Amino acid sequence: MEIPMLTKFVNGLKMFLASKRLRWLTIVFALGLVVTTVLQQLTIFLPSAWAVATLVSASFPMFFLLTAILSLLGLQRFVASEESYRSSMMLFVIWIIVSAILQLYFVFNLFDVFMFIYFGIAFLGWISFQAYFSTRTSLGYAEKADVRENSRLVKVLVTMSHILCYVVIFGALAYVLSINLTELVSNPARLGLLILGTLVATLFNFFNGMILGRQRDKTTFANVALIGLFISLYSGYFIYNAGKTTTLGFDIVGFVITIFFVFYTMSSVGSTLASRAEKETRWKLSKELSVALTFFLASGYYFADTILPILPSVDPVLGAAMGDLTKLFIFPLVALVMELLFIRRAGKVLEPGAELPPEEEPVTTEEETEPSEEPVVEEAAEDEETEPSEEPVVEEAAEDKEPDVEEEEPSDLEEDL
């Protein structure tokens, strides 16, 4: 039995295993995730090792950034071999050392560039990709709700689901406040961002309710309700994850969910970039460039999300919740934009326009006028040969020739007579 969602997820990951070079890059990506996780846990027992952990962990995103640049120039063979894993290993050692040296240069000379690459591009970029693809997946499920008529039962169910969205959002906030109020009050920045993010999710739900009111008599009514429900569930999870009690030990549940989101978004991004690679366009992405860009964003996000809590200049509790707090702001905004685009696209599909009648009218009139004269002539010829009744023929001929007589000024003829 085939499960469509699981099949789509697996097919999206197949691009990363299409060749030896791509498989090697996938191995390096997995190695980077393991190394980053181990070093982050090491700093819990040895806080002074944060510098080494940051340098080594940041080398993996930089390696994939360099790979993407070389792949853009068509020089991917100098990063990984297509024929031998041993050659790829030797090249990796060289390029990972180059990446580490670049990290040192950026940190001591171009620290703003370092922060922009990892937190401005990779961290925020990957979260935006997550929001985009999660919303697109939700819209995919929403489009399957093909409701042609909004009955009273459908409107009641949609109203209940909209109320449930508020219950999920405020219920998640009330729950984390009940289990972790003391820790949240002791960290005003975290509490303030959590409340502000909850208001953003609520504001999205409010606008979604206004859209529901405008769409109540249209076929997109149930679709809009489903996307609102999906986003409220996402927001409820982010509120809980950002406001729960902080644990110093290894959070296996949080790690599994983070890895799942990384691979889920990696599958979606990989599928999109792979389809772009197959298109005959002027600006074409190779599979190596697509994979390298995907791994740069994914490893860069994971590095930033993992390293933030161990940086001396950052509050560890706030740093640990920063990823979920950022998602709490970005997901509703991206979802609102995509929902409006979905409604606009659906409106164009449902209202094709009134161009067909004007195009058919001149064609039908020309076709009708041309053959209409021929049968009259043929009937007249047949009537003349058989001569069954001459009077109808004369009347028809007179009627047919009336326009010609009118053009020859019949009033003058009557005066002569």
N, C-alpha and C positions, 0 to 999 in steps of 0.2 A: 504494500500500500504506500503510495507516494504522498508525502506531505509537501504541499506547494511552498510554504514558507521555509522549511528546512532545505528543500531542494534548491531554492533560490539562494539561500545562504551559502550552501556548499558550492554552487556554481560560481558565485562571486569570488570565492577563495581559490578556485582552480587557476586563475590567471597567475597567481603567485607560485604555482608549481609547474608552469608550462615548459620550462627548460632548466638546464643545469645552472645557468647564471641566475635565473629568478629563484630557483630553489635555494641557492647559496645565500642570496640576499635575505630570503625568508629565515634561514637558519641564523644569520647574523642578527636579524630583528628579534627573534626569540631569545637569543643570547643576551641582547641588550636589555630586554625586560627582566631577565633573571638577575643579571649583574646589578641593575638599578635597584631591584627589590632587596637583594642581599645587602648592598651597601647602605641602603636606607635603614634597614633593621640593625645593622652594625653600629650606626651612629646613636642608637638608643642606649647602648651600653658603653660606647666610646664617643662622646659628643665631639671631641677634638678632631675626629676623622671626617668632619663634614666637608672640608676643603678637598680632600682626596676623593671622597664620594661624589662631590659635584663635578670635579674634573673628569673622572673616569666615566661617569654616567652621561655627561654632556657630550662626550666624544662620539657616542653612537648616533645621535641626531645629526651632528656635524658630518659624520661619515656619509650618511644618506643624503645630506644636502650637497656634498661634493659629488657624490654619485649621480645625483639628479643633474647637476651642472654639466658633468662630463657626458652624460647620456644625451643631454640637449644638443651637445656638439657632435654627437655620434662617436664618442670615444669611450663607450662603456666597457669595451674589451680591456682597457687599462685598469679597471676596477675589479672585475670578476671575469673568470674564464668561462667560455661556453663548452669546453672540452674536459677540463680537469678540475676537481675540487682541490687538489694539492696546489695547483697554480693560483686558484682563488684564495686559498689560505695565505699564501705568501704575499699576494697583493693586499689582502686585508690587513696584515700586520703592518705593512708600509703605510697604508692610508689611515689606519687608526692612530698611528704615531703622529702623522701629519695633522690629523684632527685634534689630537691633544695639544699639540703646539699652537694651533690656531686658537684653541680655548684660552690658553695662557695669554696670548697676544690680545684677544678681545677683552679679557677680564682686566688686564692691567693698562690697556691703552684705549680700548673702545668699549667700555662697559655698557654704554647706552645701546650700542649695536648688539651686544650680547643679549641684553634684556629684550630688545625688540625682536630678535630672531626667535628666541625661545618662548617668550611670554606674549609678544604682540602677534607673531605669525603662527607659531606651532600651537601654543596653548589655546588662544582664542579662535584660531582657524579651525582646529580640530573640534572644538565645542560647537562652532557654527556648522561644521559638516555633520556632527551628530544631530543637531537640531534640524537641519535640512532633511537629512535622510530619514530620521525618525518621523518627522511630519509627513514626508512623502509616503512612507510606508503606511502611516495612519490614514492618509487620504486614499491610498490604494484599497485598504479595507473599507473605507467609507464609501467609495465608488461602487463597491459590490452590493451595497444596500440600495438596490434599484426599486425605489418606491415611486410608482406612477401617480398615486392618488393619496393625498394626506387626509386620511380619515380621522374621525374624532379620537379613535384609539391611538393612532400614531401621534397626534398632537399631545395627548395626555402623557404618553410614554416619553416623548421628547421633553416636555415640561418637567417631568420627574427626573430625567437624567440631568437636565440643567441645574435643578436644585441639588442633585447629588454632587455635582462639580463643586459647589460651594461647601458642601459638607465635607468632601475629601480634603479640600485646601485648608479650611479652618480647623477641621478635625486633626489634621497632621500637625498644625501649629500648636493647638491646644495639648496634644499628646506630648510633644517634645518639651513644652513648657511645664507640664506636670511631672515629667521624669527627670528634667535637667534644668530646673529653674535657677538653682543656686549658681551653677557653672555659667549659665548664659548671662545672668545679671552681673557676674564678676567680669564679664568680657563685653562691654557696651558695644564695641565695634561689630562683633559677631552677632549680637542680638539685634542691633540696628539693621544690619544687612539682611538678616533673616526676616525681620518684619517687613522691610522694604521689598524684598523679593516676594514675600507672600502677597503684598499689595499689588505687585506687578502681575502675578498670576491671577489675582482677583479681578484686576482691571481687564485682563484678557477675557476672562469669563463674562464680565459685564458687556464688553463689546460683542462677544460672541452671542450673548442673549439678544442684543439689538439686531444683529444680523439674522438671528432666528426669527425675530418678529417680522422682518422684511421678506424672509424666504418662506413664510408659513404656508403660502399657497403655491409653492414651486417644488419641483422634483428634487432640488438640492437641500430641502429642509432637513431630512434625516442625515444627510452627509455632514452638514454643519454641526449637528448635534453630536455625531460620533467623534469628529475631530476635537470638539470641545471636551468630550469625556476623556479621550486619550491624553490631551495636554494636562488636564487636571490630575490624572493619575501620575504622569511624569512629575508634575510639580509637587504632588504630595510626597513622592519618594525623595525628591531633592530636599524638601523641607525637613523630612525626618533625618536624612543622612547628614545634613548640615547642622542640625540641632541636637543630635543624639549625644550621649555621654562619650567623652574622649577616652580612648583606651591606649595605653602605651605599648601593649603587646601587639602581636601580629593579628590583624583583623581578617580572618579567612573569608568571611562573607563579603566584606568590602572589596577584598582583592579579587574574588571570583567575579563579582559584578563589574568591577572596573575592567578586568580582562575581557569579559563578555562584550561590554560596550566597545572596547577597542577593536575586537575581531568583527563585531557586527558592523561597525562603521567602516572598518577596513574592507569588508566584503562589499558594501555598497559603493564606497569610493572606487574600489578596484574594478567593479563591474562598469561603472560609469566611465572611468578612464580607459578601460579596455575597449568599450564601444566607441569611444572617441578615437582610439588608435586604429580602428578598422575603417573609419570613414575617409573618403577621398576628399580631403579638405586641404587648403593651402597651409594651414597650421596644424600639423599632425603630431600626435604624441606617440612615441614608441612605447612598447611594453616595459622596457627597462626604466624609461623616464617615469611612466605611470606608477610603477612599483616603488621607485625611489622616492617620489613625491609623497606617496601614501605612507611609506615607512618613516619619512622625515616628520610628517605631521603627527603620526601616531606615537613614535618614540619621543618626539619633542614634547607632546602633551603629557605623556606618562612621566617623563623626566621632571617637568615643571610641577606636576601634581604631587610627585613623590618627594621632591627635594625641598619644596616650600616649607614643610614643617620642620626641617632640620637646619635651615639657615639661621644664623645668630641674630640677624637684624629683623626677623619676622617672628611674630607671635606663633608658636607651634600649634596652638589650638585653632587660631584663625587661619593659619596656613593649611591645616588639614581639611578645613571646611571650605576653602576658597574655590575649589573645583565645583562643588555642588552649588555654592552660592552663585557662581558665574552662570552655571546652567539654568538656575532659577530665573535669571534675568533674560538670558538669550533665547531660551526655548519658547516662551510665550510670544516674544516679539517676532521671531522667525515664523512661528505658526500663524500669527495674525496676517502677515504679509502673504504667505502661501495660501491661506484660506481665501483671501480676497482675490488672488490670482485664479484660484480654482473656481470661484463663483463667476468671475468674468469669463473664463474659458467655457464653463458650462452654459452660460447665457448665450455665447456665440454659437455653440453647438445646437442648442435648443431653438434658437431663432435664426434660421438660415437666411432670412431676408426675402424680399419680394422681387427678385430679379428674374425668375422664370416666366411669369406672365408676359412682361414686356418683350422677352426674347421670342416667345412662341406666337404672339399676336401677328407681327408682320409676316412670319413664315406661313401661317395658316391662311391669311388673307390672300397672299400671292398664289398659294396652291389652290385656293378655292375659286379665284377669279379666272385663272387660266383654263382649267378643265370645264368650267361652267359653260363656256361659249361653244366648245366642240360638240357636246351632245346635242345642242340645239340645231347645229348645222347638219349633223348626221340624221337627226329625226326629220328635218325639213327635206333632206334629199330622199329619204325613204318614203316620205309622204307624197313627194312629187312623182316617184316612180309608180307607186301602187295606186295613187289617187283614190283612197278610200273616202276621204271627206276633204274637200278643198277649203271650206270655210274656216275650219280651225287653223289650217295652215296659213291662210291669208291673215287671220287675226294675229296669230303668233308672229308672222313676219312683220305685220304692221306694228305690233307692240315692240318687236325688236328694233325696228328702224325708226321708232319715234325719237330717240335721242339724235339720230342723224338728221331727221327732218327739222327738228328744232334748231339745229346748228345752221341750216340753210335758210333761216328766216321765213317760216311759214306764213307770217302775217302778210308779206308782199304777194304771195301766191293767191291768198284769199282776196286781196284787193283787185288783182287782175281778173279773177273769175267774176 
